[in-house]
Amino acid sequence: MPVYKHPDTIDKAGDFNLVHIDLINHNGDVIDLKFIVIELNVYESIYKSAVTGTVVITDSRNQIGRLEVQGIERIAFKLSTPGTHEKDHVLDASVETGEPFHVYKITDRKQVSQGMLSYTLHFASREFMRNIRTKVSQAYLNRLDGIVQSIFTDKSYLDSRKKLKYEPCGNSDKIVIPNLRPFDAIQMIANKAMPEKSKGTGYFFYETTKCFYFRSWESMITTQGTKKRKPKQEFYYMPLKFKDDTIEDEIGHNFKSVQSYRFINNFHDVAANTALGTYGHRVITHNLFDKSYNVKDYNYHNQYGETIHTDYTGVKDVDAGKAAVVASPVDYDNLNGVSDFPESRTSLQSTTQFLHTSASGAYGIDVEQDGVKRGERISQQNQILHGTTLKLVVKGQSYLEPGDLIEFRIRPIDADKVDSEEDHRYGGQYVITKIRHQVTDDTYTMVLECAKDSVVNPTQIGEPKHKITQGVGELYDLYGGENVEPTNKGALRHN
């Protein structure tokens, strides 16, 4: 994939700069693979602690044999969109200014034609390899983000030289890490972490091609926990036959234009979200110190406004009704909504006080709040994982990364009705959760997976038009053939 372009010259959306793709073996020998690479993929995600990727190669000169490739090599390259110069806008894995990726596996080696081999090299960041080679067995007493910083920089653990962007936590605790891999130890801490400047429970620890992050979902939507964040990019989809003669910047327009999109899942799977405890969740906490137990119920609609969601405007009264599922009654009683059934999911959580001379519980705060925080964390996690998930295929833009806020606008299906209202349920703001950078031949595209946990416009609560059945269902004796009265014989009810 030879590409020779001026760093600042862009002819069309999808142009890229990729001067070299060097394979460096254990002896320091270097071969530029750019002319034999047919596809380069780089994967990053808020759900993954490390960046990974693949290089697909067609080889007629037996480069594997010449370099004695064993799976312990380095891959060095620098990929960018023309016109971007800031380090945070470039995928820099070069030897000079970045950090090369580590090759850890070779797969799919086969002969595709006479004298031509094909194979795939799998690579990952240095921290990926450090994680599987080291274990953390240590006690820490600090604010939770401070503990993560210690593991991240410790020469015995991740020993990372990369940038870590973290959100300060509002809770501290003493944590004993029992011989866990660094990523697992950090994930254990992330589950307990609570942001200092916003509500909610649970952090994400992940690597992008620019740096590492340790942050909450709210920090991806706001700055300082309250200020509305400006979307990094706006994307829209319009019918192919729709033409806009007012467009002056054709290249900028094409960067915003979506090649294709589909919804992987959406919040309409009420059955799955009910069973997962997204709407209603009962947490029974057992305190091992005083042998007491506590029951806390999580209600999605009652607590929705306490945390920040994707279509955030900064106005509480406006945002309060943007829940993805309406609170209307769902059954014959015309009373209970989807979040009024806490036994949809019941969890048991053990906790204790004075384990480390502190009266706090599992989250480093009042032990009475343990059940509340667990309910919050599980529901918010489900809202992200099992909410509305959108996959977009767009032109490559190296400055985007997971955790960025974008806006997606869906144009009308009928191109003749260009003034019709946009889709305010599936349009709106999304957080990028996954990115696949794909370079093939002379084209750079990105596959974005994005999530949202709200709707643009508040949903009005209505009255269902169910036919209300009075009394109880009729009972028939299978052999007697007669309608019988219900009986409670043999049933014991505990009040």
C-alpha positions as CSV (number, residue, x, y, z in Angstrom):
1,M,0.0,0.0,0.0
2,P,2.5,2.7,-1.1
3,V,1.2,6.2,-0.2
4,Y,3.2,9.3,-1.0
5,K,1.4,12.5,0.1
6,H,2.3,15.8,1.4
7,P,1.5,15.8,5.2
8,D,-0.8,18.8,4.8
9,T,-2.4,17.9,1.4
10,I,-5.8,16.2,1.4
11,D,-7.5,15.4,-1.9
12,K,-10.4,13.5,-0.6
13,A,-11.9,12.2,2.6
14,G,-10.2,9.0,3.4
15,D,-6.7,10.1,2.5
16,F,-4.0,9.1,4.9
17,N,-0.3,9.3,5.6
18,L,1.5,6.0,6.2
19,V,5.1,6.3,5.3
20,H,6.3,2.9,6.5
21,I,5.3,-0.3,8.3
22,D,8.5,-1.7,9.8
23,L,8.9,-5.2,11.1
24,I,11.8,-5.3,13.6
25,N,13.0,-8.8,14.6
26,H,14.9,-9.9,17.7
27,N,18.3,-9.1,16.2
28,G,17.2,-5.5,15.3
29,D,16.9,-6.2,11.6
30,V,14.2,-4.1,9.9
31,I,12.0,-4.8,6.8
32,D,9.5,-2.3,5.5
33,L,6.3,-4.3,4.9
34,K,4.3,-1.5,3.4
35,F,4.5,-2.8,-0.2
36,I,3.4,-6.3,0.8
37,V,0.7,-5.4,3.4
38,I,-2.8,-5.7,1.9
39,E,-4.7,-4.7,5.1
40,L,-3.8,-3.0,8.4
41,N,-6.3,-3.1,11.3
42,V,-6.1,-1.4,14.7
43,Y,-8.7,-2.0,17.4
44,E,-9.4,0.1,20.4
45,S,-12.3,0.0,22.8
46,I,-13.5,1.4,26.2
47,Y,-14.1,-2.3,27.2
48,K,-10.5,-3.4,26.4
49,S,-7.5,-2.4,28.5
50,A,-5.1,-2.5,25.5
51,V,-4.9,-1.7,21.8
52,T,-4.6,-4.6,19.5
53,G,-4.3,-5.0,15.7
54,T,-3.5,-7.2,12.7
55,V,-1.5,-6.9,9.5
56,V,-2.4,-9.1,6.6
57,I,0.5,-9.8,4.3
58,T,1.1,-11.4,0.9
59,D,4.7,-12.5,0.7
60,S,6.5,-13.7,-2.4
61,R,10.0,-13.4,-1.0
62,N,9.7,-15.5,2.2
63,Q,10.1,-12.6,4.6
64,I,9.1,-14.7,7.6
65,G,12.0,-17.1,6.8
66,R,14.5,-14.3,6.2
67,L,13.7,-12.5,9.4
68,E,13.2,-15.7,11.4
69,V,9.9,-14.3,12.6
70,Q,8.8,-16.1,15.8
71,G,6.1,-13.9,17.3
72,I,8.4,-11.7,19.5
73,E,8.9,-9.0,16.9
74,R,7.9,-5.3,16.8
75,I,5.7,-3.5,14.4
76,A,6.4,0.2,13.9
77,F,4.3,2.7,11.9
78,K,2.7,6.1,12.0
79,L,-0.8,6.6,10.6
80,S,-2.5,10.0,10.4
81,T,-5.1,12.0,8.5
82,P,-3.4,14.7,6.3
83,G,-3.3,18.1,8.0
84,T,-3.1,16.7,11.6
85,H,0.1,17.5,13.4
86,E,-0.8,17.2,17.1
87,K,0.5,14.1,18.8
88,D,-3.0,13.4,20.1
89,H,-4.3,13.2,16.6
90,V,-1.9,10.6,15.2
91,L,-1.6,6.8,15.6
92,D,2.1,6.9,16.5
93,A,3.8,3.5,16.9
94,S,7.1,4.7,15.4
95,V,10.5,4.0,17.0
96,E,11.4,7.7,16.9
97,T,8.5,9.4,18.6
98,G,6.1,6.7,19.7
99,E,6.2,3.1,21.0
100,P,6.1,0.1,18.5
101,F,3.5,-2.6,19.0
102,H,4.6,-6.1,20.0
103,V,3.9,-9.0,17.6
104,Y,2.6,-12.0,19.6
105,K,1.0,-14.4,17.1
106,I,1.1,-15.4,13.4
107,T,-2.0,-17.1,11.9
108,D,-3.6,-18.1,8.7
109,R,-0.3,-18.9,6.9
110,K,-1.2,-20.4,3.5
111,Q,0.0,-20.6,0.0
112,V,-2.5,-18.6,-2.2
113,S,-0.7,-19.1,-5.5
114,Q,2.6,-20.4,-6.9
115,G,5.4,-18.7,-5.0
116,M,3.0,-16.5,-3.0
117,L,2.3,-16.9,0.8
118,S,-0.4,-15.1,2.8
119,Y,-0.4,-14.7,6.6
120,T,-1.6,-12.5,9.4
121,L,0.6,-10.9,12.1
122,H,-1.3,-10.1,15.4
123,F,0.1,-7.3,17.5
124,A,-0.7,-5.4,20.7
125,S,0.7,-2.7,22.9
126,R,3.6,-3.3,25.3
127,E,1.2,-3.1,28.3
128,F,-0.8,-6.0,26.9
129,M,2.4,-8.2,27.1
130,R,3.4,-6.7,30.5
131,N,0.0,-7.6,31.9
132,I,0.3,-11.3,31.1
133,R,3.9,-11.5,32.5
134,T,3.4,-9.9,35.9
135,K,1.1,-10.1,38.9
136,V,0.1,-7.5,41.6
137,S,0.2,-8.8,45.1
138,Q,0.2,-5.7,47.4
139,A,-2.0,-3.6,49.7
140,Y,-2.7,0.0,48.9
141,L,-4.3,2.8,51.0
142,N,-5.1,5.8,48.8
143,R,-7.7,7.5,46.7
144,L,-8.7,4.9,44.1
145,D,-7.3,6.8,41.1
146,G,-4.0,7.1,43.0
147,I,-3.9,3.3,43.4
148,V,-4.4,2.9,39.6
149,Q,-1.6,5.4,39.0
150,S,0.8,3.3,41.2
151,I,0.0,0.1,39.4
152,F,0.3,1.8,36.0
153,T,3.8,3.2,36.6
154,D,5.3,0.6,38.9
155,K,8.3,-1.0,37.3
156,S,7.3,-4.4,38.8
157,Y,3.8,-4.2,37.2
158,L,2.7,-2.4,34.0
159,D,5.8,-0.1,34.0
160,S,4.1,2.1,31.4
161,R,5.8,5.2,29.9
162,K,2.6,6.3,28.2
163,K,0.2,9.1,29.2
164,L,-2.6,8.2,31.6
165,K,-5.5,10.6,31.7
166,Y,-7.5,10.0,34.8
167,E,-10.6,11.4,36.5
168,P,-10.2,12.1,40.2
169,C,-12.2,9.8,42.4
170,G,-14.4,10.9,45.3
171,N,-13.6,7.8,47.4
172,S,-10.6,6.3,49.1
173,D,-10.1,2.9,50.6
174,K,-7.5,0.3,51.6
175,I,-7.4,-2.4,48.9
176,V,-5.5,-5.6,49.1
177,I,-4.8,-7.1,45.7
178,P,-4.4,-10.8,45.9
179,N,-2.0,-11.9,43.2
180,L,-3.9,-10.5,40.2
181,R,-2.7,-9.5,36.8
182,P,-2.4,-5.6,36.6
183,F,-5.4,-5.2,34.3
184,D,-7.6,-7.4,36.5
185,A,-6.4,-5.5,39.6
186,I,-7.3,-2.1,38.0
187,Q,-10.7,-3.5,36.9
188,M,-11.4,-4.5,40.5
189,I,-10.7,-0.9,41.5
190,A,-12.7,0.5,38.6
191,N,-15.8,-1.3,39.8
192,K,-15.6,0.5,43.1
193,A,-14.5,3.9,41.8
194,M,-16.9,6.9,42.1
195,P,-16.2,10.3,40.4
196,E,-15.5,13.3,42.6
197,K,-17.6,15.8,40.6
198,S,-20.6,13.7,39.5
199,K,-22.7,10.8,40.7
200,G,-22.6,7.3,39.5
201,T,-20.5,4.3,40.3
202,G,-17.9,2.5,38.1
203,Y,-15.0,3.6,35.9
204,F,-13.6,2.5,32.6
205,F,-9.9,1.7,32.2
206,Y,-8.8,1.5,28.6
207,E,-6.1,2.2,26.1
208,T,-6.5,4.2,22.9
209,T,-3.9,4.8,20.2
210,K,-3.2,8.2,21.9
211,C,-3.0,7.3,25.7
212,F,-4.6,5.4,28.6
213,Y,-7.8,6.5,30.3
214,F,-9.3,5.9,33.8
215,R,-12.6,7.6,33.8
216,S,-16.4,7.4,34.4
217,W,-19.1,7.4,31.8
218,E,-20.2,10.9,32.9
219,S,-16.7,12.3,32.0
220,M,-17.2,11.2,28.4
221,I,-20.4,13.4,28.2
222,T,-19.4,16.4,30.4
223,T,-16.4,18.3,31.5
224,Q,-16.0,18.9,35.3
225,G,-19.0,16.7,35.9
226,T,-21.5,19.5,35.0
227,K,-20.6,21.4,31.8
228,K,-21.9,20.1,28.5
229,R,-19.2,18.6,26.3
230,K,-19.1,19.7,22.7
231,P,-19.3,16.7,20.3
232,K,-15.9,15.9,18.6
233,Q,-17.6,15.3,15.3
234,E,-21.0,15.4,13.7
235,F,-22.1,12.5,11.4
236,Y,-25.2,12.3,9.4
237,Y,-26.8,9.9,6.9
238,M,-28.9,11.0,3.9
239,P,-30.3,9.2,0.9
240,L,-28.0,8.8,-2.0
241,K,-30.3,10.7,-4.3
242,F,-30.3,13.7,-2.0
243,K,-28.2,16.6,-3.3
244,D,-27.3,19.7,-1.4
245,D,-26.0,22.5,-3.7
246,T,-25.2,24.7,-0.7
247,I,-22.3,22.5,0.3
248,E,-19.0,24.5,-0.1
249,D,-16.5,22.3,1.7
250,E,-17.0,18.9,-0.1
251,I,-14.1,17.2,1.8
252,G,-15.3,18.3,5.2
253,H,-18.8,17.2,4.2
254,N,-17.6,13.8,3.2
255,F,-15.8,13.3,6.5
256,K,-19.2,13.9,8.2
257,S,-21.1,11.7,5.8
258,V,-21.8,8.1,6.9
259,Q,-21.2,5.4,4.3
260,S,-23.5,2.9,6.1
261,Y,-25.0,2.4,9.5
262,R,-26.9,-0.2,11.4
263,F,-28.2,-0.6,15.0
264,I,-26.6,-3.6,16.7
265,N,-29.2,-3.5,19.5
266,N,-31.4,-1.0,21.2
267,F,-33.2,-0.4,24.4
268,H,-36.3,-2.1,23.1
269,D,-35.2,-5.5,24.4
270,V,-37.3,-5.0,27.6
271,A,-37.2,-8.7,28.5
272,A,-33.4,-8.8,28.5
273,N,-33.0,-5.5,30.4
274,T,-35.6,-6.6,32.9
275,A,-33.8,-9.8,33.7
276,L,-30.5,-8.1,33.9
277,G,-31.7,-5.6,36.5
278,T,-31.4,-2.5,34.3
279,Y,-34.8,-1.2,35.4
280,G,-35.4,-2.8,38.8
281,H,-32.8,-4.5,41.0
282,R,-32.9,-5.6,44.6
283,V,-29.6,-5.9,46.4
284,I,-29.4,-7.7,49.8
285,T,-26.3,-6.7,51.7
286,H,-25.0,-9.0,54.4
287,N,-22.7,-7.2,56.9
288,L,-20.2,-9.8,58.2
289,F,-19.1,-7.5,61.1
290,D,-22.4,-7.2,62.9
291,K,-24.3,-10.1,61.2
292,S,-27.0,-7.7,59.9
293,Y,-28.5,-7.5,56.5
294,N,-29.9,-4.6,54.5
295,V,-32.2,-4.5,51.5
296,K,-32.0,-1.8,48.9
297,D,-34.1,-1.5,45.8
298,Y,-32.9,0.2,42.6
299,N,-35.6,2.0,40.5
300,Y,-34.5,3.1,37.0
301,H,-37.0,5.9,36.7
302,N,-36.7,7.3,40.2
303,Q,-32.9,7.4,40.0
304,Y,-32.4,8.2,36.3
305,G,-32.0,12.0,37.0
306,E,-29.2,11.4,39.5
307,T,-26.6,10.5,36.9
308,I,-25.7,12.1,33.5
309,H,-26.7,10.6,30.2
310,T,-25.7,11.0,26.6
311,D,-28.3,13.6,25.4
312,Y,-27.2,15.9,28.2
313,T,-28.2,19.6,28.0
314,G,-27.2,20.8,31.4
315,V,-30.8,21.5,32.4
316,K,-32.1,19.0,34.9
317,D,-35.8,19.6,34.2
318,V,-35.3,19.0,30.5
319,D,-33.1,16.0,30.9
320,A,-35.2,14.2,33.5
321,G,-37.7,12.8,31.0
322,K,-35.1,11.5,28.5
323,A,-35.1,7.9,29.8
324,A,-34.9,5.4,27.0
325,V,-38.0,3.5,28.3
326,V,-41.1,5.3,29.4
327,A,-42.5,5.0,32.9
328,S,-46.0,4.2,31.8
329,P,-47.9,1.2,33.4
330,V,-47.2,-2.1,31.8
331,D,-49.8,-4.4,33.2
332,Y,-53.5,-4.8,34.0
333,D,-53.2,-3.0,37.3
334,N,-52.5,0.3,35.4
335,L,-50.1,1.2,38.2
336,N,-46.6,-0.3,37.9
337,G,-44.1,0.6,35.3
338,V,-41.0,-1.5,34.2
339,S,-38.9,-0.2,37.0
340,D,-41.4,-1.0,39.8
341,F,-40.5,-4.7,40.0
342,P,-37.3,-4.9,42.0
343,E,-37.3,-8.7,42.2
344,S,-36.6,-8.8,38.4
345,R,-33.0,-9.3,39.6
346,T,-31.9,-10.0,43.2
347,S,-28.2,-9.9,44.2
348,L,-26.5,-10.8,47.4
349,Q,-23.5,-8.7,48.4
350,S,-21.3,-9.4,51.4
351,T,-19.6,-6.5,53.1
352,T,-18.0,-5.8,56.4
353,Q,-16.7,-2.9,58.5
354,F,-13.3,-2.6,60.3
355,L,-11.6,-5.0,58.0
356,H,-8.8,-2.5,57.8
357,T,-9.6,-0.5,60.9
358,S,-12.1,1.6,58.9
359,A,-15.9,1.7,59.5
360,S,-16.5,2.1,55.7
361,G,-17.9,-0.6,53.5
362,A,-17.0,-2.1,50.1
363,Y,-16.9,1.3,48.3
364,G,-14.9,3.1,51.0
365,I,-17.9,5.0,52.1
366,D,-20.8,4.4,54.6
367,V,-21.5,0.7,54.6
368,E,-25.3,1.4,54.4
369,Q,-24.7,2.6,50.8
370,D,-23.2,-0.6,49.5
371,G,-26.5,-2.0,48.1
372,V,-27.4,1.4,46.5
373,K,-24.0,1.7,44.8
374,R,-24.1,-1.9,43.5
375,G,-27.6,-1.3,42.0
376,E,-26.4,1.9,40.4
377,R,-23.3,0.4,38.9
378,I,-25.0,-2.7,37.4
379,S,-27.9,-0.6,36.0
380,Q,-25.6,2.0,34.4
381,Q,-23.4,-0.7,33.0
382,N,-26.4,-2.4,31.4
383,Q,-27.7,0.9,30.0
384,I,-24.4,1.2,28.1
385,L,-23.9,-2.4,27.1
386,H,-27.5,-3.3,26.4
387,G,-28.8,0.2,25.4
388,T,-28.9,1.6,21.9
389,T,-25.7,0.6,20.1
390,L,-25.0,2.0,16.7
391,K,-22.3,0.9,14.2
392,L,-21.1,3.5,11.6
393,V,-18.7,3.2,8.7
394,V,-17.0,6.5,8.0
395,K,-13.9,7.9,6.3
396,G,-10.8,7.6,8.4
397,Q,-10.2,10.4,10.9
398,S,-7.2,9.6,13.1
399,Y,-8.1,12.2,15.7
400,L,-11.1,10.3,16.9
401,E,-10.8,7.8,19.8
402,P,-13.0,5.8,22.1
403,G,-14.7,7.9,24.8
404,D,-15.3,10.8,22.3
405,L,-18.8,12.3,22.1
406,I,-20.3,12.5,18.6
407,E,-23.6,13.6,17.2
408,F,-25.5,11.4,14.7
409,R,-28.3,12.9,12.6
410,I,-30.5,10.7,10.5
411,R,-31.9,12.4,7.5
412,P,-35.4,11.7,6.2
413,I,-35.9,8.5,4.2
414,D,-37.9,10.5,1.6
415,A,-35.4,12.9,0.0
416,D,-38.3,15.1,-1.2
417,K,-39.2,15.9,2.4
418,V,-35.9,17.5,3.5
419,D,-37.6,19.7,6.1
420,S,-39.3,16.8,7.9
421,E,-38.4,16.2,11.6
422,E,-35.2,14.2,12.3
423,D,-35.3,11.0,14.2
424,H,-35.1,12.1,17.9
425,R,-35.0,8.6,19.3
426,Y,-32.1,7.1,17.4
427,G,-30.4,10.3,16.4
428,G,-28.7,12.6,18.9
429,Q,-25.5,12.2,20.9
430,Y,-23.5,9.0,21.2
431,V,-20.2,8.0,22.9
432,I,-17.8,6.1,20.7
433,T,-17.1,2.8,22.5
434,K,-15.1,1.0,19.8
435,I,-13.0,1.9,16.8
436,R,-11.6,-0.2,14.1
437,H,-9.0,1.6,11.9
438,Q,-8.8,-0.2,8.5
439,V,-6.3,0.7,5.9
440,T,-6.5,-1.2,2.6
441,D,-4.7,-0.2,-0.6
442,D,-5.3,3.6,-0.8
443,T,-8.3,3.9,1.5
444,Y,-8.6,4.6,5.2
445,T,-11.9,3.8,6.8
446,M,-13.1,3.6,10.3
447,V,-15.8,1.4,11.8
448,L,-17.2,3.1,14.9
449,E,-19.4,1.4,17.5
450,C,-21.3,3.9,19.6
451,A,-23.6,3.8,22.5
452,K,-26.3,6.0,24.1
453,D,-28.5,5.6,27.2
454,S,-31.1,8.3,26.6
455,V,-33.3,9.9,23.9
456,V,-33.2,13.5,22.5
457,N,-36.7,14.5,23.4
458,P,-38.5,13.6,26.7
459,T,-41.1,10.8,26.3
460,Q,-44.6,11.6,27.4
461,I,-46.1,9.2,29.9
462,G,-49.5,7.9,28.6
463,E,-52.3,5.7,29.9
464,P,-52.3,2.2,28.4
465,K,-55.6,1.0,26.8
466,H,-55.4,-2.5,28.2
467,K,-58.7,-4.2,28.9
468,I,-58.7,-4.6,32.6
469,T,-59.8,-8.1,33.7
470,Q,-61.7,-8.2,37.0
471,G,-61.3,-11.0,39.4
472,V,-59.1,-14.0,38.9
473,G,-58.6,-16.5,36.1
474,E,-61.1,-19.4,35.8
475,L,-60.1,-22.8,37.1
476,Y,-61.3,-26.1,35.7
477,D,-60.9,-29.6,37.1
478,L,-59.5,-31.6,34.2
479,Y,-61.5,-34.7,35.1
480,G,-64.6,-33.1,36.7
481,G,-65.1,-30.7,33.9
482,E,-66.6,-28.1,36.2
483,N,-65.6,-24.6,37.1
484,V,-64.2,-24.7,40.6
485,E,-63.4,-22.1,43.2
486,P,-59.8,-21.2,43.8
487,T,-58.3,-22.9,46.9
488,N,-55.4,-22.0,49.1
489,K,-55.1,-25.4,50.7
490,G,-51.5,-26.5,51.2
491,A,-50.2,-23.0,50.6
492,L,-48.4,-21.2,53.4
493,R,-48.0,-17.4,53.1
494,H,-45.4,-15.6,55.2
495,N,-46.2,-12.0,55.9
